[in-house]
Each structure stands twice: as C-alpha cells, then as structure tokens.
Amino acid sequence: MLKINNIVGHTILDEAAKIGVICTRFNSFIVDHLESGCLDALERSSSVDVTVDVVKVPGAYELPLVAKRMAESKSYDAIIALGAVIRGTTPHFEHVSNVCSRGLASVSENSGVPVIFGVLTVNSIEQAIERAGTKAGNKGSEAAITAIEMINLSRQL
C-alpha cells in the first residue's frame, strides 16, 4: 500500500524566526530596492515576531564568507543574499557571479541553513532595474518568500 505525505512549505511564518539578510553596497542603486522589497515581504508574511539582521558587504564576491559566518553561528533560520552583478565588457562578471553562486550554494549545502540566492546576474542596468521592482517584480521580495517557505519546510522535515 502506498502512503503519500505531501510536505509543503507555506509562505506565512507562524513561529518566531531569525533571518539574516546580506546586502551588497556595490550597485546599491539596485540593491537598496531589493532590500526594501525583501524587508517588506518579510513583514507582510509573518504573523509572529521575526528578527532580521541586515549586514552590508562591499560586493557580491564577499557574500559567501559572511553567509558562512552567519550559518556557523547557528543563530539563523535562513539567510538571504541580495546583490546585483551587471555584465560589463570584461570577464569580471563571470568570475564574480560564479564565485558568488557556488559559494552561497556551498554554505547552504554544508550548513543545512537555507541560503537564498537573491543576487541579480544581468546583462544590463535596464534588466537590473526591471528585477528590482518594476515590470519583472522585485526579486528581493521573492527571495524573502522563498526564505519563509524554506524555513517552514525545514521545520517540517
């Protein structure tokens, strides 16, 4: 006999949580909008007290180290990394975005703490603007909802 348990991470927090939000200062004209969207979504999606620590780092390359330190502290239910890497005319874009994405994934896998990738990797400033609150929505807000869902899933598992 087959017994199926559907485990779904709800998008409303109904237990207290502590969330770390790491924001890059580089491309702050974009990241500030991601941060605002993230914090707004966390506030609107919580029926309980949620503590949010916001940490500013120089750029996307530094996100994995700070995420690792936060995860090692065992103080956070989830970590959200927010940044914007915009392609230029040199290979710098590939190096930074690869190190950032691999590093954040590694922190999540090795620590068991959900690390949410809210880093825009785009070809132009226009694409970044679209994803920071205009016609493509706010990816910071989406990262917050993903964090809540992952916290709830982690608690169920």
Number of C-alpha atoms within 10 A of each C-alpha: 3 4 5 6 6 6 10 11 18 15 19 17 23 15 13 12 18 16 23 22 24 25 27 25 18 16 17 16 13 23 25 18 18 30 29 16 22 24 17 14 19 25 16 11 17 17 13 13 13 17 13 17 13 15 14 15 17 13 19 25 19 18 26 23 15 19 25 20 11 22 23 14 9 12 13 19 22 28 30 26 27 28 29 28 26 19 16 13 6 8 9 13 16 15 11 16 21 13 16 24 19 11 19 23 16 15 22 19 12 11 14 14 23 25 28 22 20 27 24 22 19 18 13 12 16 11 16 24 21 15 21 26 18 11 10 12 14 23 25 31 23 17 26 30 22 22 26 26 19 22 26 21 15 15 11 10 6
